[in-house]
Amino acid sequence: MNNLSHLSHDDASDTSPSDTLQSTRSSRSKVHDENKLNRLAGEAGRGLHRRSSAQDASPGLILRKITTLFENRHFEDCENTIKKLTPAALKSIQPLLKVDVFLSAIPESLGILEVIYGRYFLIDPDGFPSKILKPDKLLMKIIHWISGFDDGIVPNNSSYEEDKLPTLRNLVRITSSVSPTTYHKLCARQKILDKCVEGLGRHGLVDTSESKLLNLHDALKIEFSTMINQLRGIVQKLEELSLVQRTPVMRSVVEGPAPTNASHQRLVQLNLPEVQERLIKNKSLLNVVQPAMSNSYLQNLLQILDQRIQIDKEVLFHFTELRKDIPDIPANSNIAPVLQKYSRAFLRVIKIFEETDVNPECNGSVADDVTLNVSSCSSESAGKLSLPIHAVYYIKCS
């Protein structure tokens, strides 16, 4: 204060009293903001939380404090800071909230995400900011984390999973209420992954007309070679059983009788032996043509070829979609093990949906089953949350 007075006194000769007063106020405001920022940063480093600072600061300062706590891995302190924010403060930081930072830190950030999702859901269940909080992406991140159990990346023991289950159930319950079709989408996608894995195993050996088990391409080569020989026999038979003169008689449509009339006149003049001979020749020709045209082995092989093409298309499409949702999957991965691993992860999340009190088959809201333990929250926050007592979902604010 003395320094500010001294500075204003030295500059009095060059400035007017009003300018000096304005400069003093500006300096005091700047010092006040700097002190507040330093105080918040100091609290983040020491893990302290002053309720008044968290509620009275600007959205930028609140987010900076939360970010500092998170980056310093003070996860519990970060949770407590978010719990003590008033609904007005939560709404003020909503447009600036970068949830991807917390999603990328799962499972360490699951508790923080539980508090964030829970607070926003309890404040306004119908106006839940799905575009900002990205519940679909949250589920895919959880699925990716759970898939690590099969690789040994995360501890694969019941106690570790049991510790995380309450948080996962709370997140699943909120997600199910915000997007009632999520459960069915997960079930459908899990079945598709299983179908793709099954399809990858259908590229084995096939049967041929020679009673041999060969790969599809070799079997097709044999059947087409057989068909070519049969077609050559058909052509030869056509030459042997020709029903017309070897040198065709050309008739003009301009001079003489019409070709159709001449042919009709000739055909109606055939005697019994000639008709019988024609029947025998046509029947012999049909006996040669039918085996080539009704090759059941070739038709089956062509159907198998088409099915395998469709299956591979499905596999590539769904594997690519999975990599879009989970970029950590390498492009050159063995497809079947990856699909199997994530299919099991989908099943685990689906099981969590089924274990919650929310019926997956109904599209009702769970707002009536959600409550908040506000015993140690701010009075303003508690007053604005009109919630039932029977608690299924709760957040500890201690």
Rosetta blueprint (number, residue, H / E / L):
1 M L
2 N H
3 N H
4 L H
5 S H
6 H H
7 L H
8 S H
9 H H
10 D H
11 D H
12 A H
13 S H
14 D L
15 T L
16 S L
17 P H
18 S H
19 D H
20 T H
21 L H
22 Q H
23 S H
24 T H
25 R H
26 S H
27 S H
28 R H
29 S H
30 K H
31 V H
32 H H
33 D H
34 E H
35 N H
36 K H
37 L H
38 N H
39 R H
40 L H
41 A H
42 G H
43 E H
44 A H
45 G H
46 R H
47 G L
48 L L
49 H L
50 R L
51 R H
52 S H
53 S H
54 A H
55 Q H
56 D H
57 A L
58 S L
59 P H
60 G H
61 L H
62 I H
63 L H
64 R H
65 K H
66 I H
67 T H
68 T H
69 L H
70 F H
71 E H
72 N L
73 R L
74 H L
75 F H
76 E H
77 D H
78 C H
79 E H
80 N H
81 T H
82 I H
83 K H
84 K L
85 L L
86 T L
87 P H
88 A H
89 A H
90 L H
91 K H
92 S H
93 I H
94 Q H
95 P H
96 L H
97 L L
98 K L
99 V H
100 D H
101 V H
102 F H
103 L H
104 S L
105 A L
106 I L
107 P L
108 E L
109 S L
110 L H
111 G H
112 I H
113 L H
114 E H
115 V H
116 I H
117 Y H
118 G H
119 R H
120 Y H
121 F H
122 L H
123 I H
124 D L
125 P L
126 D L
127 G L
128 F L
129 P L
130 S H
131 K H
132 I H
133 L H
134 K L
135 P H
136 D H
137 K H
138 L H
139 L H
140 M H
141 K H
142 I H
143 I H
144 H H
145 W H
146 I H
147 S H
148 G H
149 F H
150 D H
151 D H
152 G L
153 I L
154 V L
155 P L
156 N L
157 N L
158 S H
159 S H
160 Y H
161 E H
162 E H
163 D H
164 K H
165 L H
166 P H
167 T H
168 L H
169 R H
170 N H
171 L H
172 V H
173 R H
174 I H
175 T H
176 S H
177 S H
178 V H
179 S L
180 P L
181 T L
182 T H
183 Y H
184 H H
185 K H
186 L H
187 C H
188 A H
189 R H
190 Q H
191 K H
192 I H
193 L H
194 D H
195 K H
196 C H
197 V H
198 E H
199 G H
200 L H
201 G L
202 R L
203 H L
204 G L
205 L L
206 V E
207 D E
208 T L
209 S L
210 E L
211 S L
212 K L
213 L E
214 L E
215 N L
216 L H
217 H H
218 D H
219 A H
220 L H
221 K H
222 I H
223 E H
224 F H
225 S H
226 T H
227 M H
228 I H
229 N H
230 Q H
231 L H
232 R H
233 G H
234 I H
235 V H
236 Q H
237 K H
238 L H
239 E H
240 E H
241 L L
242 S L
243 L L
244 V L
245 Q L
246 R L
247 T L
248 P L
249 V L
250 M L
251 R L
252 S L
253 V L
254 V L
255 E L
256 G L
257 P L
258 A L
259 P H
260 T H
261 N H
262 A H
263 S H
264 H H
265 Q H
266 R H
267 L H
268 V L
269 Q L
270 L L
271 N L
272 L H
273 P H
274 E H
275 V H
276 Q H
277 E H
278 R H
279 L H
280 I H
281 K H
282 N H
283 K H
284 S H
285 L H
286 L H
287 N H
288 V H
289 V H
290 Q H
291 P H
292 A H
293 M H
294 S L
295 N L
296 S H
297 Y H
298 L H
299 Q H
300 N H
301 L H
302 L H
303 Q H
304 I H
305 L H
306 D H
307 Q H
308 R H
309 I H
310 Q H
311 I H
312 D H
313 K H
314 E H
315 V H
316 L H
317 F H
318 H H
319 F H
320 T H
321 E H
322 L H
323 R H
324 K H
325 D H
326 I L
327 P L
328 D L
329 I L
330 P L
331 A L
332 N L
333 S L
334 N L
335 I H
336 A H
337 P H
338 V H
339 L H
340 Q H
341 K H
342 Y H
343 S H
344 R H
345 A H
346 F H
347 L H
348 R H
349 V H
350 I H
351 K H
352 I H
353 F H
354 E H
355 E H
356 T L
357 D L
358 V L
359 N L
360 P L
361 E L
362 C L
363 N L
364 G L
365 S L
366 V L
367 A H
368 D H
369 D H
370 V E
371 T L
372 L L
373 N L
374 V L
375 S L
376 S L
377 C L
378 S L
379 S H
380 E H
381 S H
382 A H
383 G H
384 K H
385 L L
386 S L
387 L L
388 P L
389 I L
390 H L
391 A L
392 V L
393 Y E
394 Y L
395 I L
396 K L
397 C L
398 S L
